[in-house]
């Protein structure tokens, strides 16, 4: 495992925790209102420019069209190489009317009834982001078609590292947000007994860390997979790749065991402290993504070890 990659994953987790803590200080309506205010400010500037005269109106339309044409740069980038072209480029084309609708309603806010008009910029921004992500994912899949084994393995490592960073960021942000919400409810509902509220919040924090652990272990498993992909890129069945495969398989087994045991321990702890807790949350679900990830990586390592054994047998016969 690369130390720098591990630092990136830890940094992503800390960033998720900080952003979740900051978001806990403001409600969703306030965040949406801030975004809408910025969007309305841009629309107000374009409207003032348009009402200043013929030249200003022409300039406002020119700015709007230039901004709306920005997604088309993605298509021009694809046109440089024929193998990059595909049906997913229509997603970039679809971004143009969505962006235009957002700008046009910002310039003319009375076109939409309230409160839909206030949230339309946020909704349009979400649509644009989803279209961009979909285009990037589909374009990446197209780029992988027909690639050599070395190029595929070379592309796999940064993908796995990026996935580990996203997993640690999202999991940490989600767990911190959930803890802050539950902790706030406990504190507000037990003002007459602050000691019980403090005890419950301490246990809730410990449980949040327990529930976060499987996701962080899944991120670590992705880093193991990235190191394994790098070794396989150098030599598919080399000694280093086989050794990393064995260690990765052993680590994935530990991830699976820890994931299921932590889920059980979380419920047992709350059951034991039921008389002292002011808030409990029992669940029979398991973190499926870390389980499936570790299981798939475990099977991949075992298949690689069997492939190495078959290659050695074939070489000995030859």
C-alpha contacts under 8 A as a table, 3 or more apart, distances in Angstrom:
res1	aa1	res2	aa2	distance
1	X	5	X	7.58
1	X	6	X	7.42
1	X	223	X	6.22
1	X	224	X	5.88
1	X	226	X	7.80
1	X	227	X	5.55
2	X	5	X	5.30
2	X	6	X	6.40
2	X	223	X	7.90
2	X	227	X	7.17
3	X	6	X	5.05
3	X	7	X	6.27
4	X	7	X	5.04
4	X	8	X	6.34
5	X	8	X	5.02
5	X	9	X	6.37
5	X	161	X	6.78
5	X	223	X	7.44
6	X	9	X	5.13
6	X	10	X	6.22
6	X	220	X	7.91
6	X	223	X	7.51
7	X	10	X	5.09
7	X	11	X	5.96
8	X	11	X	5.03
8	X	12	X	6.12
8	X	165	X	6.76
9	X	12	X	5.07
9	X	13	X	6.30
9	X	161	X	7.91
9	X	164	X	6.33
9	X	165	X	4.64
9	X	168	X	6.41
9	X	169	X	7.86
9	X	219	X	7.59
10	X	13	X	5.08
10	X	14	X	6.25
10	X	165	X	7.89
10	X	168	X	7.52
11	X	14	X	5.10
11	X	15	X	6.05
12	X	15	X	5.03
12	X	16	X	6.17
12	X	165	X	5.59
12	X	166	X	7.27
12	X	168	X	6.26
12	X	169	X	4.89
13	X	16	X	5.12
13	X	17	X	6.33
13	X	165	X	7.42
13	X	168	X	4.90
13	X	169	X	4.44
13	X	170	X	7.75
13	X	171	X	7.77
13	X	172	X	5.59
13	X	173	X	7.60
14	X	17	X	5.06
14	X	18	X	6.19
14	X	169	X	7.43
14	X	172	X	7.56
15	X	18	X	5.13
15	X	19	X	6.09
15	X	169	X	6.79
16	X	19	X	5.25
16	X	20	X	6.03
16	X	168	X	7.83
16	X	169	X	4.68
16	X	170	X	6.49
16	X	171	X	7.90
16	X	172	X	5.52
16	X	173	X	4.36
17	X	20	X	5.16
17	X	21	X	6.13
17	X	169	X	7.69
17	X	172	X	5.55
17	X	173	X	4.98
17	X	176	X	5.99
18	X	21	X	5.09
18	X	22	X	6.17
18	X	173	X	7.84
19	X	22	X	5.04
19	X	23	X	5.98
19	X	173	X	6.99
20	X	23	X	4.99
20	X	24	X	6.11
20	X	173	X	5.07
20	X	174	X	7.38
20	X	176	X	6.10
20	X	177	X	5.41
21	X	24	X	5.08
21	X	25	X	6.94
21	X	176	X	6.94
21	X	177	X	6.87
21	X	180	X	7.63
22	X	25	X	5.45
22	X	26	X	7.33
23	X	26	X	5.39
23	X	27	X	7.07
24	X	27	X	6.83
24	X	177	X	6.71
24	X	180	X	6.89
24	X	181	X	7.77
26	X	30	X	6.21
26	X	31	X	7.01
27	X	30	X	5.33
27	X	31	X	6.59
28	X	31	X	5.10
28	X	32	X	6.10
29	X	32	X	5.04
29	X	33	X	5.93
30	X	33	X	4.94
30	X	34	X	6.17
31	X	34	X	5.12
31	X	35	X	6.32
32	X	35	X	5.19
32	X	36	X	6.04
32	X	119	X	6.89
32	X	122	X	6.51
33	X	36	X	4.98
33	X	37	X	5.94
33	X	118	X	7.41
33	X	119	X	7.86
34	X	37	X	5.01
34	X	38	X	6.38
35	X	38	X	5.25
35	X	39	X	6.25
35	X	121	X	7.70
35	X	122	X	6.85
36	X	39	X	4.98
36	X	40	X	5.91
36	X	118	X	6.35
36	X	119	X	6.90
36	X	121	X	5.96
36	X	122	X	6.66
37	X	40	X	4.99
37	X	41	X	6.06
38	X	41	X	5.00
38	X	42	X	6.46
39	X	42	X	5.23
39	X	43	X	6.26
39	X	106	X	6.55
39	X	121	X	6.75
40	X	43	X	4.85
40	X	44	X	5.87
40	X	106	X	5.39
40	X	107	X	7.50
41	X	44	X	4.99
41	X	45	X	6.25
42	X	45	X	5.16
42	X	46	X	6.40
42	X	106	X	7.43
43	X	46	X	5.13
43	X	47	X	6.07
43	X	103	X	6.53
43	X	104	X	7.78
43	X	105	X	7.91
43	X	106	X	4.45
43	X	107	X	4.24
43	X	108	X	7.73
44	X	47	X	4.97
44	X	48	X	6.08
44	X	106	X	7.25
44	X	107	X	5.96
45	X	48	X	5.19
45	X	49	X	6.18
46	X	49	X	5.03
46	X	50	X	6.06
46	X	60	X	5.59
46	X	107	X	6.41
47	X	50	X	5.00
47	X	51	X	6.20
47	X	60	X	7.64
47	X	107	X	5.35
47	X	108	X	7.80
48	X	51	X	5.21
48	X	52	X	6.30
49	X	52	X	5.29
49	X	53	X	7.79
49	X	56	X	4.96
49	X	57	X	6.22
49	X	59	X	7.51
49	X	60	X	6.07
50	X	53	X	6.56
50	X	54	X	7.59
50	X	56	X	4.97
50	X	57	X	3.66
50	X	58	X	7.22
50	X	59	X	7.44
50	X	60	X	5.52
50	X	61	X	7.86
51	X	56	X	6.90
51	X	57	X	6.40
52	X	55	X	7.70
52	X	56	X	5.41
52	X	57	X	6.99
53	X	56	X	5.19
53	X	57	X	6.03
54	X	57	X	5.11
54	X	58	X	6.14
55	X	58	X	5.11
55	X	59	X	6.15
56	X	59	X	4.98
56	X	60	X	6.08
57	X	60	X	5.05
57	X	61	X	6.28
58	X	61	X	5.24
58	X	62	X	6.12
59	X	62	X	4.96
59	X	63	X	6.12
60	X	63	X	5.20
60	X	64	X	6.18
61	X	64	X	5.02
61	X	65	X	6.08
62	X	65	X	5.18
62	X	66	X	6.10
63	X	66	X	5.14
63	X	67	X	6.17
64	X	67	X	5.25
64	X	68	X	6.13
64	X	100	X	7.40
64	X	103	X	7.25
65	X	68	X	5.03
65	X	69	X	6.01
65	X	100	X	7.91
66	X	69	X	5.08
66	X	70	X	6.59
67	X	70	X	5.46
68	X	71	X	6.96
68	X	96	X	5.26
68	X	97	X	7.57
68	X	99	X	5.77
68	X	100	X	5.80
69	X	72	X	5.43
69	X	73	X	7.40
69	X	96	X	6.42
70	X	73	X	5.61
70	X	74	X	7.89
70	X	96	X	7.97
71	X	74	X	5.63
71	X	75	X	7.50
71	X	92	X	5.61
71	X	93	X	6.94
71	X	95	X	6.42
71	X	96	X	6.48
72	X	75	X	5.17
72	X	76	X	6.46
72	X	92	X	6.43
72	X	93	X	6.51
72	X	96	X	7.76
73	X	76	X	4.97
73	X	77	X	6.15
74	X	77	X	5.12
74	X	78	X	6.46
74	X	89	X	7.86
74	X	92	X	6.79
75	X	78	X	4.99
75	X	79	X	6.23
75	X	89	X	6.09
75	X	92	X	6.98
76	X	79	X	5.03
76	X	80	X	6.81
77	X	80	X	5.77
78	X	81	X	6.16
78	X	82	X	7.45
78	X	84	X	5.28
78	X	85	X	5.56
79	X	82	X	6.12
79	X	84	X	7.05
79	X	85	X	6.28
80	X	84	X	7.97
81	X	84	X	5.61
81	X	85	X	7.30
82	X	85	X	5.53
83	X	143	X	7.90
84	X	139	X	7.30
84	X	142	X	6.90
84	X	143	X	6.67
85	X	89	X	7.12
86	X	89	X	5.92
86	X	139	X	7.96
86	X	142	X	7.95
87	X	90	X	5.90
88	X	91	X	5.55
88	X	92	X	7.57
88	X	135	X	5.89
88	X	138	X	6.38
88	X	139	X	6.94
89	X	92	X	5.28
89	X	93	X	6.66
89	X	135	X	6.95
90	X	93	X	4.81
90	X	94	X	6.12
91	X	94	X	5.00
91	X	95	X	6.47
91	X	131	X	6.04
91	X	132	X	7.62
91	X	134	X	7.69
91	X	135	X	6.12
92	X	95	X	5.17
92	X	96	X	7.22
92	X	131	X	7.12
92	X	132	X	7.11
92	X	135	X	6.88
93	X	96	X	5.63
93	X	97	X	7.90
94	X	97	X	6.06
94	X	98	X	6.76
94	X	131	X	7.95
95	X	98	X	5.19
95	X	99	X	6.02
95	X	128	X	6.03
95	X	131	X	6.78
95	X	132	X	7.98
96	X	99	X	5.23
96	X	100	X	6.11
97	X	100	X	4.86
97	X	101	X	5.94
98	X	101	X	5.14
98	X	102	X	6.31
98	X	124	X	6.49
98	X	127	X	7.61
98	X	128	X	6.98
99	X	102	X	5.14
99	X	103	X	6.31
99	X	124	X	7.20
99	X	128	X	7.27
100	X	103	X	5.16
100	X	104	X	5.90
101	X	104	X	5.10
101	X	105	X	6.08
101	X	124	X	8.00
102	X	105	X	5.45
102	X	106	X	6.19
102	X	120	X	7.29
102	X	121	X	5.77
102	X	124	X	6.03
103	X	106	X	4.96
103	X	107	X	6.27
104	X	107	X	5.17
104	X	108	X	6.06
105	X	108	X	4.74
105	X	109	X	5.09
105	X	110	X	7.81
105	X	111	X	6.64
105	X	112	X	7.47
105	X	117	X	7.98
106	X	109	X	5.37
106	X	121	X	7.61
108	X	111	X	6.00
109	X	112	X	6.35
109	X	117	X	6.76
110	X	113	X	6.95
110	X	117	X	7.92
111	X	117	X	8.00
112	X	116	X	6.72
112	X	117	X	4.99
113	X	116	X	5.92
113	X	117	X	5.70
114	X	117	X	5.13
114	X	118	X	6.53
115	X	118	X	5.43
115	X	119	X	6.91
116	X	119	X	5.40
116	X	120	X	6.01
117	X	120	X	5.15
117	X	121	X	7.77
118	X	121	X	7.09
119	X	122	X	5.33
119	X	123	X	6.23
120	X	123	X	5.00
120	X	124	X	6.00
121	X	124	X	5.06
121	X	125	X	6.06
122	X	125	X	5.06
122	X	126	X	6.26
123	X	126	X	5.10
123	X	127	X	6.30
124	X	127	X	5.07
124	X	128	X	6.18
125	X	128	X	5.10
125	X	129	X	6.18
126	X	129	X	5.13
126	X	130	X	6.18
127	X	130	X	5.14
127	X	131	X	6.14
128	X	131	X	5.15
128	X	132	X	6.18
129	X	132	X	5.12
129	X	133	X	6.19
130	X	133	X	5.17
130	X	134	X	6.06
131	X	134	X	5.13
131	X	135	X	6.11
132	X	135	X	5.13
132	X	136	X	6.20
133	X	136	X	5.12
133	X	137	X	6.16
134	X	137	X	5.23
134	X	138	X	6.14
135	X	138	X	5.33
135	X	139	X	5.91
136	X	139	X	5.12
136	X	140	X	6.02
137	X	140	X	5.10
137	X	141	X	6.32
138	X	141	X	5.06
138	X	142	X	6.27
139	X	142	X	5.05
139	X	143	X	6.21
140	X	143	X	5.04
140	X	144	X	6.44
141	X	144	X	5.20
141	X	145	X	6.78
142	X	145	X	5.40
143	X	146	X	7.91
143	X	147	X	7.55
144	X	147	X	5.43
144	X	152	X	6.71
147	X	151	X	6.04
147	X	152	X	6.17
148	X	151	X	5.30
148	X	152	X	6.22
149	X	152	X	5.15
149	X	153	X	6.16
149	X	233	X	7.65
150	X	153	X	5.27
150	X	154	X	6.01
150	X	233	X	5.32
150	X	234	X	7.80
151	X	154	X	4.88
151	X	155	X	6.09
151	X	233	X	7.99
152	X	155	X	5.14
152	X	156	X	6.06
153	X	156	X	4.93
153	X	157	X	6.71
153	X	229	X	5.59
153	X	230	X	6.79
153	X	232	X	7.11
153	X	233	X	5.34
154	X	157	X	5.95
154	X	158	X	7.74
154	X	229	X	7.30
154	X	230	X	6.66
154	X	233	X	6.29
155	X	158	X	6.03
155	X	159	X	6.54
156	X	159	X	5.13
156	X	160	X	6.14
156	X	226	X	7.01
156	X	229	X	6.59
157	X	160	X	5.23
157	X	161	X	6.26
157	X	225	X	7.63
157	X	226	X	4.41
157	X	227	X	7.12
157	X	229	X	5.85
157	X	230	X	6.33
158	X	161	X	5.01
158	X	162	X	5.95
158	X	226	X	7.27
159	X	162	X	5.09
159	X	163	X	6.05
160	X	163	X	4.94
160	X	164	X	6.14
160	X	222	X	5.57
160	X	223	X	6.62
160	X	225	X	6.99
160	X	226	X	5.56
161	X	164	X	5.04
161	X	165	X	6.32
161	X	222	X	6.65
161	X	223	X	5.90
161	X	226	X	6.39
162	X	165	X	5.10
162	X	166	X	6.22
163	X	166	X	5.09
163	X	167	X	5.98
163	X	219	X	7.54
163	X	222	X	7.27
164	X	167	X	5.09
164	X	168	X	6.12
164	X	218	X	7.59
164	X	219	X	4.31
164	X	220	X	7.01
164	X	222	X	5.66
164	X	223	X	6.69
165	X	168	X	5.27
165	X	169	X	6.00
165	X	219	X	7.13
166	X	169	X	5.05
166	X	170	X	5.91
167	X	170	X	5.31
167	X	171	X	5.87
167	X	215	X	6.93
167	X	216	X	7.57
167	X	218	X	7.88
167	X	219	X	6.14
168	X	171	X	5.27
168	X	172	X	5.93
168	X	215	X	6.74
168	X	216	X	5.77
168	X	219	X	6.17
169	X	172	X	5.41
169	X	173	X	6.07
170	X	173	X	5.19
170	X	174	X	6.00
171	X	174	X	5.19
171	X	175	X	6.10
171	X	212	X	6.62
171	X	215	X	6.34
171	X	216	X	7.76
172	X	175	X	5.25
172	X	176	X	6.00
172	X	212	X	6.72
173	X	176	X	5.31
173	X	177	X	6.05
174	X	177	X	5.19
174	X	178	X	6.15
175	X	178	X	5.11
175	X	179	X	6.07
175	X	208	X	6.15
175	X	211	X	7.76
175	X	212	X	6.60
176	X	179	X	5.06
176	X	180	X	6.09
176	X	208	X	7.49
177	X	180	X	5.20
177	X	181	X	6.23
178	X	181	X	5.17
178	X	182	X	6.20
179	X	182	X	5.19
179	X	183	X	5.81
179	X	204	X	6.84
179	X	205	X	6.68
179	X	208	X	6.55
180	X	183	X	5.04
180	X	184	X	5.94
181	X	184	X	5.25
181	X	185	X	6.30
182	X	185	X	5.14
182	X	186	X	6.22
182	X	279	X	7.86
183	X	186	X	5.12
183	X	187	X	6.16
183	X	201	X	5.59
183	X	204	X	7.44
184	X	187	X	5.15
184	X	188	X	6.14
185	X	188	X	5.26
185	X	189	X	5.99
186	X	189	X	5.16
186	X	190	X	6.08
186	X	197	X	5.99
186	X	200	X	7.63
186	X	201	X	7.37
186	X	278	X	6.72
186	X	279	X	6.78
187	X	190	X	5.43
187	X	191	X	6.29
187	X	194	X	7.35
187	X	197	X	5.63
187	X	198	X	7.77
188	X	191	X	5.89
190	X	193	X	5.33
190	X	194	X	6.28
190	X	196	X	7.54
190	X	197	X	5.99
191	X	194	X	5.68
191	X	197	X	7.87
193	X	196	X	5.64
193	X	197	X	6.54
194	X	197	X	4.96
194	X	198	X	6.04
195	X	198	X	5.11
195	X	199	X	6.24
196	X	199	X	5.10
196	X	200	X	6.07
196	X	276	X	7.04
196	X	277	X	7.32
196	X	278	X	7.09
197	X	200	X	5.11
197	X	201	X	6.07
197	X	278	X	6.83
198	X	201	X	5.15
198	X	202	X	6.18
199	X	202	X	5.13
199	X	203	X	6.36
199	X	276	X	7.92
199	X	277	X	7.50
200	X	203	X	5.15
200	X	204	X	6.05
200	X	276	X	7.45
200	X	277	X	5.22
200	X	278	X	5.97
200	X	279	X	6.88
201	X	204	X	4.88
201	X	205	X	6.07
202	X	205	X	5.14
202	X	206	X	6.36
203	X	206	X	5.03
203	X	207	X	6.12
204	X	207	X	4.98
204	X	208	X	6.03
205	X	208	X	5.01
205	X	209	X	6.35
206	X	209	X	5.19
206	X	210	X	6.32
207	X	210	X	4.90
207	X	211	X	6.11
207	X	266	X	6.36
208	X	211	X	5.10
208	X	212	X	6.05
209	X	212	X	5.00
209	X	213	X	6.20
210	X	213	X	5.29
210	X	214	X	7.75
210	X	262	X	6.50
210	X	263	X	8.00
210	X	266	X	7.15
211	X	214	X	6.55
211	X	215	X	7.86
211	X	262	X	7.37
211	X	263	X	7.18
211	X	266	X	7.80
212	X	215	X	5.57
212	X	216	X	6.42
213	X	216	X	5.10
213	X	217	X	6.05
213	X	259	X	7.82
214	X	217	X	4.95
214	X	218	X	6.11
214	X	255	X	7.23
214	X	258	X	7.28
214	X	259	X	5.20
214	X	262	X	7.98
214	X	287	X	7.08
214	X	290	X	6.31
215	X	218	X	4.90
215	X	219	X	6.34
215	X	287	X	7.65
215	X	289	X	7.99
215	X	290	X	5.94
216	X	219	X	4.96
216	X	220	X	6.31
217	X	220	X	4.96
217	X	221	X	6.17
217	X	255	X	6.17
217	X	290	X	7.35
218	X	221	X	4.93
218	X	222	X	6.34
218	X	255	X	7.29
218	X	289	X	7.84
218	X	290	X	4.71
218	X	291	X	7.81
218	X	293	X	6.82
218	X	294	X	6.76
219	X	222	X	5.06
219	X	223	X	6.49
220	X	223	X	5.01
220	X	224	X	6.35
221	X	224	X	4.96
221	X	225	X	6.23
221	X	248	X	7.63
221	X	251	X	7.54
221	X	252	X	6.60
221	X	255	X	7.87
221	X	293	X	7.72
221	X	294	X	6.47
221	X	297	X	7.91
222	X	225	X	4.92
222	X	226	X	6.17
223	X	226	X	4.87
223	X	227	X	6.27
224	X	227	X	5.17
224	X	228	X	6.17
224	X	248	X	6.06
225	X	228	X	4.93
225	X	229	X	6.05
225	X	248	X	7.38
225	X	297	X	7.10
226	X	229	X	5.05
226	X	230	X	6.26
227	X	230	X	5.12
227	X	231	X	6.32
227	X	244	X	7.74
228	X	231	X	5.11
228	X	232	X	6.11
228	X	241	X	6.10
228	X	244	X	5.95
228	X	245	X	6.52
228	X	248	X	7.92
229	X	232	X	5.04
229	X	233	X	6.04
230	X	233	X	5.09
230	X	234	X	6.64
231	X	234	X	5.32
231	X	235	X	6.50
231	X	236	X	7.37
231	X	238	X	7.87
231	X	240	X	6.42
231	X	241	X	4.96
231	X	244	X	7.89
232	X	235	X	5.00
232	X	236	X	4.17
232	X	237	X	6.75
232	X	238	X	7.28
232	X	241	X	5.46
233	X	236	X	6.13
234	X	238	X	7.99
235	X	238	X	5.02
235	X	241	X	7.26
236	X	241	X	6.84
237	X	241	X	6.12
237	X	242	X	6.30
237	X	304	X	7.58
237	X	307	X	7.82
237	X	308	X	5.68
238	X	241	X	5.27
238	X	242	X	6.24
239	X	242	X	5.18
239	X	243	X	6.07
240	X	243	X	5.11
240	X	244	X	6.09
241	X	244	X	5.12
241	X	245	X	5.99
242	X	245	X	4.90
242	X	246	X	6.30
242	X	304	X	7.32
242	X	305	X	6.37
242	X	308	X	7.60
243	X	246	X	5.24
243	X	247	X	6.41
244	X	247	X	5.13
244	X	248	X	5.88
245	X	248	X	5.03
245	X	249	X	6.04
245	X	301	X	4.89
245	X	302	X	7.53
245	X	304	X	7.30
245	X	305	X	7.28
246	X	249	X	5.17
246	X	250	X	6.31
246	X	301	X	6.67
246	X	302	X	7.71
246	X	305	X	7.69
247	X	250	X	5.13
247	X	251	X	6.12
248	X	251	X	4.97
248	X	252	X	6.03
248	X	297	X	7.80
248	X	298	X	7.12
248	X	301	X	7.06
249	X	252	X	5.10
249	X	253	X	6.28
249	X	297	X	7.10
249	X	298	X	4.62
249	X	299	X	7.71
249	X	301	X	5.76
249	X	302	X	7.08
250	X	253	X	5.20
250	X	254	X	6.53
250	X	298	X	7.79
251	X	254	X	5.10
251	X	255	X	6.30
252	X	255	X	4.89
252	X	256	X	6.29
252	X	294	X	4.94
252	X	295	X	6.83
252	X	297	X	7.03
252	X	298	X	5.74
253	X	256	X	5.28
253	X	257	X	6.27
253	X	294	X	7.31
253	X	295	X	7.68
253	X	298	X	7.09
254	X	257	X	5.09
254	X	258	X	5.94
255	X	258	X	5.17
255	X	259	X	5.98
255	X	290	X	7.88
255	X	291	X	7.60
255	X	294	X	6.59
256	X	259	X	5.16
256	X	260	X	6.49
256	X	290	X	7.71
256	X	291	X	5.64
256	X	294	X	6.48
256	X	295	X	7.29
257	X	260	X	5.63
257	X	261	X	6.17
258	X	261	X	5.18
258	X	262	X	5.86
259	X	262	X	5.41
259	X	263	X	6.41
259	X	286	X	7.77
259	X	287	X	7.31
259	X	290	X	7.74
259	X	291	X	7.13
260	X	263	X	5.26
260	X	264	X	6.44
260	X	286	X	6.88
261	X	264	X	5.13
261	X	265	X	6.06
262	X	265	X	4.95
262	X	266	X	6.08
263	X	266	X	5.32
263	X	267	X	6.80
263	X	286	X	6.58
264	X	267	X	5.46
264	X	268	X	6.33
265	X	268	X	4.99
265	X	269	X	5.98
266	X	269	X	5.32
266	X	270	X	6.48
267	X	270	X	5.31
267	X	271	X	6.20
267	X	282	X	5.73
267	X	283	X	7.14
268	X	271	X	5.00
268	X	272	X	6.19
269	X	272	X	5.17
269	X	273	X	6.28
270	X	273	X	5.10
270	X	274	X	5.68
270	X	277	X	7.65
270	X	280	X	6.58
270	X	281	X	7.93
270	X	282	X	7.67
271	X	274	X	5.08
272	X	275	X	7.90
273	X	276	X	5.48
273	X	277	X	6.03
274	X	277	X	5.29
274	X	280	X	7.58
277	X	280	X	6.71
287	X	290	X	6.08
287	X	291	X	6.55
288	X	291	X	5.03
288	X	292	X	5.93
289	X	292	X	5.20
289	X	293	X	5.90
290	X	293	X	5.02
290	X	294	X	5.95
291	X	294	X	5.33
291	X	295	X	5.98
292	X	295	X	5.00
292	X	296	X	5.94
293	X	296	X	5.27
293	X	297	X	6.16
294	X	297	X	5.16
294	X	298	X	5.98
295	X	298	X	5.01
295	X	299	X	6.26
296	X	299	X	5.19
296	X	300	X	6.17
297	X	300	X	4.97
297	X	301	X	6.21
298	X	301	X	5.25
298	X	302	X	6.33
299	X	302	X	5.07
299	X	303	X	6.10
300	X	303	X	5.11
300	X	304	X	6.13
301	X	304	X	5.03
301	X	305	X	6.27
302	X	305	X	5.07
302	X	306	X	6.30
303	X	306	X	5.04
303	X	307	X	6.07
304	X	307	X	4.93
304	X	308	X	6.15
305	X	308	X	5.07
305	X	309	X	6.30
306	X	309	X	5.00
306	X	310	X	6.22
307	X	310	X	5.08
307	X	311	X	6.12
308	X	311	X	5.08
308	X	312	X	6.19
309	X	312	X	5.13
309	X	313	X	6.26
310	X	313	X	5.07
310	X	314	X	6.13
311	X	314	X	5.01
311	X	315	X	6.09
312	X	315	X	5.09
312	X	316	X	6.15
313	X	316	X	5.15
313	X	317	X	6.32
314	X	317	X	5.22
314	X	318	X	6.26
315	X	318	X	5.14
